[in-house]
Amino acid sequence: QNKTKYRQMATTTTEATKTSPTNGEDKQSQNLRHQEVGHKSLLQSDDLYQYILETSVYPREPESMKELREVTAKHPWNIMTTSADEGQFLNMLIKLVNAKNTMEIGVYTGYSLLATALALPEDGKILAMDVNRENYELGLPIIEKAGVAHKIDFREGPALPVLDELVADEKNHGTYDFIFVDADKDNYINYHKRLIDLVKVGGVIGYDNTLWNGSVVAPPDAPMRKYVRYYRDFVIELNKALAADPRIEICMLPVGDGITICRRIN
């Protein structure tokens, strides 16, 4: 399940790449914000974010990921893409946990999917779900050229029915090493209720956008773009639920638009 409502409620791409006005910046300073496609960094200094990209991310970014990032930059909904620094983080995380059987909910053009596929061993697998195959197929030729398309089982359509089917068969319980969720925020808690059974003890679930443009700390009456305001409360409720869930350990990181890493402990 991907970000259909997110798309519909977003304003223009130019507006979406600016920092939310909830932090009190005036229009002039907003216009000076970093314009890198997929830029969702919450760092106060754009120069510092650019330093991270140029020093750590871009020199190590695989050519296939660079190509897909550049293709995605031309797409009208490019704000939905995973940022390059987050892609690098996911790639390393998957290697650190020695993941082999993984899942991704919300694919878009496949930048984070490619980061995962490149990190997995040759016989690794990704169950990837999104309601829009057209976006996925935009990045598919690059994924194929990278030699990792055989690791991906793409399913077009809503994720919840697929998850319900998986949960119904106890053979699937505890079989996933790593799961990444970057889809419709109003279903994140519904996803979590199912994914906690599917991920193994010691396995990891990553929820993207858990700081949601910084709006999670903004007053309810603060000016926000429509899609930010719409999903804000869902993100806040998710964060509360994850913090209170005794089955997981959590770590919230200000990478991209915020990512919460959940490690299942029982």
Phi, psi and chi 1 to 4 in degrees:
 res  aa     phi    psi   chi1   chi2   chi3   chi4
   1 GLN       -  128.0 -166.3  144.6  -21.0      -
   2 ASN  -111.1 -147.0   79.1  -15.9      -      -
   3 LYS  -110.4   49.8  -48.0  160.0 -168.4  171.8
   4 THR   -59.5  -49.7  -56.6      -      -      -
   5 LYS   -64.3  -37.7  -67.2  179.3 -176.5  176.0
   6 TYR   -56.6  -44.8 -179.2  107.6      -      -
   7 ARG   -62.1  -49.4  -91.6 -157.5  -40.7  -93.6
   8 GLN   -63.5  -32.8  -67.6  171.5  -18.3      -
   9 MET   -92.1  -11.0  -65.2 -176.5 -177.6      -
  10 ALA   -70.3  150.1      -      -      -      -
  11 THR   -87.8 -154.4   52.7      -      -      -
  12 THR   -66.7  159.6   64.8      -      -      -
  13 THR   -58.6  -39.2  -59.3      -      -      -
  14 THR   -61.8  -44.6  -58.4      -      -      -
  15 GLU   -65.3  -38.7  -70.6  174.6  -31.1      -
  16 ALA   -69.0  -22.7      -      -      -      -
  17 THR   -86.2   -5.1   55.5      -      -      -
  18 LYS   -85.9  156.5  -64.4  175.8 -176.0  175.0
  19 THR   -67.6  140.9  -65.7      -      -      -
  20 SER   -58.4  138.8  172.5      -      -      -
  21 PRO   -70.3    2.3   24.0  -33.0      -      -
  22 THR   -66.8  -15.9   58.4      -      -      -
  23 ASN   -89.3    6.2   60.3    5.1      -      -
  24 GLY    85.6    7.3      -      -      -      -
  25 GLU   -70.3  147.2  -68.2  179.8  -29.2      -
  26 ASP   -82.9  172.8   58.9   27.3      -      -
  27 LYS   -60.9  -37.8  -69.6 -176.2  178.8 -179.7
  28 GLN   -63.2  -45.5 -178.1  178.3    1.3      -
  29 SER   -68.7  -32.5   60.9      -      -      -
  30 GLN   -61.5  -40.8  -73.2  178.5   41.5      -
  31 ASN   -67.3  -18.2  -70.0  -25.8      -      -
  32 LEU   -91.8   -0.1  -64.5  175.6      -      -
  33 ARG   -63.4  154.2  -66.7  -64.3  -61.8  176.5
  34 HIS   -57.7  131.3 -159.9  -67.2      -      -
  35 GLN  -104.8   13.1  -66.2  -60.4  -55.5      -
  36 GLU   -56.9  132.0 -179.0   73.8   21.3      -
  37 VAL   -63.0  133.9  169.0      -      -      -
  38 GLY    83.1    2.7      -      -      -      -
  39 HIS   -68.6  114.0  168.7   65.1      -      -
  40 LYS  -132.7   15.4  -52.7 -179.2 -176.0   94.6
  41 SER   -60.4  139.9  174.9      -      -      -
  42 LEU   -95.5    5.7  -61.2  172.6      -      -
  43 LEU   -61.7  139.9  -68.8  172.9      -      -
  44 GLN   -72.7  -25.0  -68.4 -175.9   -2.8      -
  45 SER  -103.2  116.5  167.3      -      -      -
  46 ASP   -66.4  -33.4  -76.6  -19.8      -      -
  47 ASP   -61.8  -38.0  -71.9  -21.6      -      -
  48 LEU   -67.9  -40.0 -174.2   56.1      -      -
  49 TYR   -63.7  -42.8 -179.1   57.8      -      -
  50 GLN   -62.8  -35.3 -170.0   65.6   29.8      -
  51 TYR   -62.7  -43.1  175.0   83.0      -      -
  52 ILE   -60.1  -46.1  -67.1  171.6      -      -
  53 LEU   -61.8  -48.9  -68.4  175.2      -      -
  54 GLU   -75.9  -28.0  -66.9  179.6   -4.9      -
  55 THR   -91.3  -39.6  -55.9      -      -      -
  56 SER  -111.6  -38.5  172.5      -      -      -
  57 VAL   -89.1  -62.0  180.0      -      -      -
  58 TYR   -60.2  -40.0  -68.3  158.2      -      -
  59 PRO   -63.6  -23.6  -23.6   35.5      -      -
  60 ARG  -106.9   -2.5  -64.2  -63.6 -171.4   96.7
  61 GLU   -69.4  123.5 -174.6  179.3   36.8      -
  62 PRO   -56.7  147.8  -24.7   34.6      -      -
  63 GLU   -58.3  -37.1 -171.2   60.1   34.2      -
  64 SER   -65.2  -38.2   56.3      -      -      -
  65 MET   -70.0  -37.6  -70.1 -175.7   65.4      -
  66 LYS   -61.5  -43.8  177.5 -177.1  178.1 -177.7
  67 GLU   -63.1  -43.2 -176.6  178.9   -3.1      -
  68 LEU   -68.4  -36.6 -178.0   48.3      -      -
  69 ARG   -61.9  -41.6  178.4  165.3   54.9   82.3
  70 GLU   -70.9  -35.6  -68.7  174.0  -12.9      -
  71 VAL   -65.5  -44.2  166.6      -      -      -
  72 THR   -63.9  -32.3  -55.5      -      -      -
  73 ALA   -59.5  -24.8      -      -      -      -
  74 LYS   -87.4   -7.2  -59.4  173.5 -175.5  176.6
  75 HIS   -80.5  140.5 -165.2  -80.2      -      -
  76 PRO   -64.1  -19.1   18.8  -31.6      -      -
  77 TRP  -106.8   31.0  -54.9  -35.3      -      -
  78 ASN   -63.0  -15.5   57.7   34.4      -      -
  79 ILE   -62.5  -18.4 -171.2   61.2      -      -
  80 MET   -78.5  -10.6  -63.2 -163.3  -54.9      -
  81 THR   -71.0  152.6 -168.1      -      -      -
  82 THR   -71.4  136.2  -60.3      -      -      -
  83 SER   -69.3  157.4   60.5      -      -      -
  84 ALA   -63.1  -38.3      -      -      -      -
  85 ASP   -68.8  -34.1   52.8  -36.7      -      -
  86 GLU   -71.3  -36.8 -173.2  173.0    3.5      -
  87 GLY   -59.3  -42.6      -      -      -      -
  88 GLN   -63.1  -42.1 -175.8 -175.1   57.4      -
  89 PHE   -62.3  -45.7  169.8   71.6      -      -
  90 LEU   -62.3  -41.7  -67.3  172.8      -      -
  91 ASN   -58.8  -44.9 -177.4  -83.1      -      -
  92 MET   -70.8  -40.4  178.1  173.2  -75.4      -
  93 LEU   -59.3  -43.5  179.4   60.5      -      -
  94 ILE   -61.6  -38.5  -72.4  162.3      -      -
  95 LYS   -69.6  -38.4  -67.2  172.8 -177.5  174.6
  96 LEU   -64.3  -35.3  -72.1  172.4      -      -
  97 VAL   -93.5    3.9  -58.3      -      -      -
  98 ASN    53.9   43.6  -65.9  -46.1      -      -
  99 ALA   -68.0  146.0      -      -      -      -
 100 LYS  -132.5  -40.3 -174.3  173.4 -179.7 -179.7
 101 ASN  -111.5  112.9 -170.5   37.1      -      -
 102 THR  -130.5  171.5   72.2      -      -      -
 103 MET  -143.1  145.8 -177.9 -170.1  -58.2      -
 104 GLU  -134.9  125.8 -178.7  161.0  -28.0      -
 105 ILE  -109.6  113.9  -58.3  175.5      -      -
 106 GLY    95.5  103.5      -      -      -      -
 107 VAL  -108.5  -40.2  172.0      -      -      -
 108 TYR    54.4 -126.7 -173.4   40.6      -      -
 109 THR   -88.0   -6.6   61.1      -      -      -
 110 GLY   100.2   20.4      -      -      -      -
 111 TYR   -65.0  -49.9 -174.0   79.0      -      -
 112 SER   -68.4  -31.8   57.3      -      -      -
 113 LEU   -63.0  -42.7 -174.1   63.2      -      -
 114 LEU   -66.4  -40.0  178.7   55.6      -      -
 115 ALA   -58.8  -40.0      -      -      -      -
 116 THR   -68.8  -47.9  -60.5      -      -      -
 117 ALA   -60.6  -38.4      -      -      -      -
 118 LEU   -68.9  -28.1  -71.0  170.9      -      -
 119 ALA   -82.3  -25.0      -      -      -      -
 120 LEU   -75.4  153.6  -69.0  175.9      -      -
 121 PRO   -65.6  169.6   22.8  -32.6      -      -
 122 GLU   -56.5  -33.8 -173.3   62.7   21.2      -
 123 ASP   -98.2   15.5   59.3  -14.1      -      -
 124 GLY   -71.7  157.7      -      -      -      -
 125 LYS  -134.1  145.4  -63.4  -64.5  180.0 -175.8
 126 ILE  -129.4  120.4  -46.4  168.5      -      -
 127 LEU   -87.8  111.1  172.5   59.7      -      -
 128 ALA  -114.3  130.7      -      -      -      -
 129 MET  -128.6  135.9  -68.6  171.6  -86.2      -
 130 ASP  -160.0  149.6 -160.8  -65.5      -      -
 131 VAL   -81.2   -7.3  -63.5      -      -      -
 132 ASN  -123.0   99.3 -168.5  -40.5      -      -
 133 ARG   -71.0  -30.5  176.8  179.0  -70.8  -85.7
 134 GLU   -58.7  -43.2 -176.2  178.6  -11.1      -
 135 ASN   -64.1  -43.4  -71.5  -22.3      -      -
 136 TYR   -60.1  -41.1  167.9   64.2      -      -
 137 GLU   -70.7  -17.4  -70.4 -178.6  -14.3      -
 138 LEU   -64.2  -39.6 -176.0   65.6      -      -
 139 GLY   -93.1  -12.0      -      -      -      -
 140 LEU   -57.8  -42.6 -176.1   55.9      -      -
 141 PRO   -58.5  -34.9  -25.9   35.8      -      -
 142 ILE   -71.4  -40.3  -60.6  170.4      -      -
 143 ILE   -62.6  -41.4  -66.5  172.0      -      -
 144 GLU   -65.0  -42.7  -69.5  173.6  -22.2      -
 145 LYS   -62.9  -30.9 -173.0  166.9   63.8  173.2
 146 ALA   -75.4   -9.8      -      -      -      -
 147 GLY    79.6   24.9      -      -      -      -
 148 VAL  -124.0    6.2  -66.3      -      -      -
 149 ALA   -62.8  -27.8      -      -      -      -
 150 HIS   -67.8  -14.5   65.5  -77.9      -      -
 151 LYS   -83.8  -10.7  -58.7  178.2 -175.5 -179.2
 152 ILE  -105.7  127.3  -60.0  169.0      -      -
 153 ASP  -109.8   97.0  175.2   11.5      -      -
 154 PHE   -89.0  131.0 -179.9   82.4      -      -
 155 ARG  -119.9  121.7  -50.3  -80.9 -176.0   90.5
 156 GLU   -87.5  129.6 -177.7  179.8   19.3      -
 157 GLY   132.2  177.4      -      -      -      -
 158 PRO   -61.6  146.1  -21.0   32.4      -      -
 159 ALA   -81.2  -32.4      -      -      -      -
 160 LEU   -57.8  -44.7  -73.5  175.3      -      -
 161 PRO   -61.4  -36.8  -24.1   34.9      -      -
 162 VAL   -66.2  -43.1  178.3      -      -      -
 163 LEU   -64.6  -40.3  -64.3  179.3      -      -
 164 ASP   -61.4  -39.9  -75.3  -22.5      -      -
 165 GLU   -64.9  -41.1 -175.5  177.5  -15.4      -
 166 LEU   -66.0  -44.4  -70.5  171.9      -      -
 167 VAL   -65.5  -32.7  171.3      -      -      -
 168 ALA   -62.4  -26.1      -      -      -      -
 169 ASP  -101.6  110.4 -173.8  -11.6      -      -
 170 GLU   -63.3  -16.2  -69.2 -169.4    3.0      -
 171 LYS   -63.3  -22.5  -68.0 -179.7 -179.0  178.5
 172 ASN   -86.7  -11.9  -63.4  -45.4      -      -
 173 HIS   -67.4  132.3  -70.2 -159.7      -      -
 174 GLY    69.1   25.4      -      -      -      -
 175 THR  -104.0   -9.1   59.8      -      -      -
 176 TYR  -100.1  132.3  -74.1   87.4      -      -
 177 ASP   -84.3  -34.7  -54.1  -52.4      -      -
 178 PHE  -149.8  137.5  176.9   80.8      -      -
 179 ILE  -136.2  132.6  -59.4  170.4      -      -
 180 PHE  -119.5  129.1 -178.3   56.7      -      -
 181 VAL  -118.9  119.2 -177.0      -      -      -
 182 ASP  -144.0   70.6 -176.6   11.6      -      -
 183 ALA  -138.0 -144.9      -      -      -      -
 184 ASP   -71.3  116.4   42.7  -25.1      -      -
 185 LYS   -64.6  -27.3  -42.5  -51.8  168.0 -166.1
 186 ASP   -71.5   -7.4   44.6  -12.8      -      -
 187 ASN  -111.8    3.6  -95.4  -40.2      -      -
 188 TYR   -56.0  -44.4  -92.0   28.9      -      -
 189 ILE   -65.9  -37.5  -71.3 -177.8      -      -
 190 ASN   -63.6  -38.4  -68.6  -34.1      -      -
 191 TYR   -63.9  -45.2  -67.2  143.2      -      -
 192 HIS   -60.4  -39.4 -174.7   70.3      -      -
 193 LYS   -58.8  -28.9  -70.0  176.2 -178.4  176.8
 194 ARG   -94.6  -40.5  -66.8  154.8  174.1   82.3
 195 LEU   -66.7  -29.7  -63.3  178.2      -      -
 196 ILE   -62.8  -26.6 -163.3   66.8      -      -
 197 ASP   -81.3  -28.2  -71.2  -29.4      -      -
 198 LEU   -86.9  -29.5  -62.1  173.9      -      -
 199 VAL   -79.4  144.5   70.7      -      -      -
 200 LYS   -76.9  160.7   71.5  178.6 -175.3 -179.2
 201 VAL   -64.5  126.3  173.2      -      -      -
 202 GLY    93.5   -9.8      -      -      -      -
 203 GLY   -82.2  171.2      -      -      -      -
 204 VAL  -126.2  136.7  171.1      -      -      -
 205 ILE  -116.4  130.9  -52.5  172.0      -      -
 206 GLY  -112.3  124.5      -      -      -      -
 207 TYR  -107.1  122.5  -69.9  101.7      -      -
 208 ASP   -88.4  158.3 -158.5   15.7      -      -
 209 ASN    68.5   30.1  -55.1  111.0      -      -
 210 THR   -81.0   -1.9   52.8      -      -      -
 211 LEU  -108.7  -10.3  -65.7  178.3      -      -
 212 TRP    42.0   68.2 -159.7 -128.4      -      -
 213 ASN    62.0   17.4  -79.7 -138.6      -      -
 214 GLY    77.0    2.1      -      -      -      -
 215 SER   -70.7  -14.8   66.6      -      -      -
 216 VAL   -64.7  -19.1  -68.6      -      -      -
 217 VAL  -110.6    6.6  -64.9      -      -      -
 218 ALA   -83.0  148.6      -      -      -      -
 219 PRO   -60.9  147.8  -19.7   31.0      -      -
 220 PRO   -55.7  -28.9  -24.6   34.5      -      -
 221 ASP   -95.1    9.2   58.7  -10.7      -      -
 222 ALA   -68.1  147.1      -      -      -      -
 223 PRO   -67.0  129.3   23.0  -32.2      -      -
 224 MET  -144.1  154.7  -56.5  176.9 -161.6      -
 225 ARG   -67.2  155.7  -65.8 -173.0  -63.1  -81.8
 226 LYS   -56.3  -48.7  -76.9 -175.0  178.6  180.0
 227 TYR   -68.9  -30.6   78.6   92.8      -      -
 228 VAL   -65.2  -48.4  173.2      -      -      -
 229 ARG   -63.2  -41.1 -179.7  175.6  -60.8  -78.3
 230 TYR   -59.8  -45.2  178.0   81.4      -      -
 231 TYR   -90.7  -10.9  -72.8  112.9      -      -
 232 ARG   -53.8  -50.1  173.5 -178.8  177.5  -87.2
 233 ASP   -65.4  -34.5  -70.9  -15.5      -      -
 234 PHE   -64.6  -40.6  -68.2  110.2      -      -
 235 VAL   -65.9  -43.0  173.6      -      -      -
 236 ILE   -61.1  -43.3  -69.6  173.1      -      -
 237 GLU   -65.8  -38.5  -71.9  -54.3  -49.8      -
 238 LEU   -60.2  -47.7  170.1   77.1      -      -
 239 ASN   -59.4  -39.9  -67.8  -22.3      -      -
 240 LYS   -64.9  -42.3  -69.2  178.4 -178.7  177.0
 241 ALA   -66.2  -41.4      -      -      -      -
 242 LEU   -66.3  -40.2  -65.3 -179.8      -      -
 243 ALA   -64.3  -28.3      -      -      -      -
 244 ALA   -95.4   -3.3      -      -      -      -
 245 ASP   -82.4  111.5 -169.1  -22.5      -      -
 246 PRO   -73.0   -8.2   29.2  -35.4      -      -
 247 ARG   -82.5   -7.8  -60.7  167.0  -64.6 -179.0
 248 ILE  -134.1  154.5   56.2  174.7      -      -
 249 GLU  -100.2  144.5  -64.1  173.0  -32.1      -
 250 ILE  -130.2  154.6   65.9  171.1      -      -
 251 CYS  -145.6  117.1  178.6      -      -      -
 252 MET   -96.6  124.8 -179.0 -177.7  -73.8      -
 253 LEU  -117.5  139.1  -60.1  170.8      -      -
 254 PRO   -83.0   48.7   32.3  -35.1      -      -
 255 VAL   -95.4  133.7  175.9      -      -      -
 256 GLY    60.0 -124.3      -      -      -      -
 257 ASP  -100.3   21.6 -168.2   28.0      -      -
 258 GLY    95.8  127.4      -      -      -      -
 259 ILE  -134.1  131.9  179.9  170.9      -      -
 260 THR  -105.9  121.9  -61.3      -      -      -
 261 ILE   -96.1  125.4  -57.2  -60.1      -      -
 262 CYS  -116.8  123.2  -51.3      -      -      -
 263 ARG  -108.3  121.3  177.7  176.8  177.4  -91.2
 264 ARG   -72.8  130.6 -177.0 -178.8  174.1 -171.5
 265 ILE  -114.8  -14.5   55.4  176.2      -      -
 266 ASN  -161.0      -   59.5   51.5      -      -
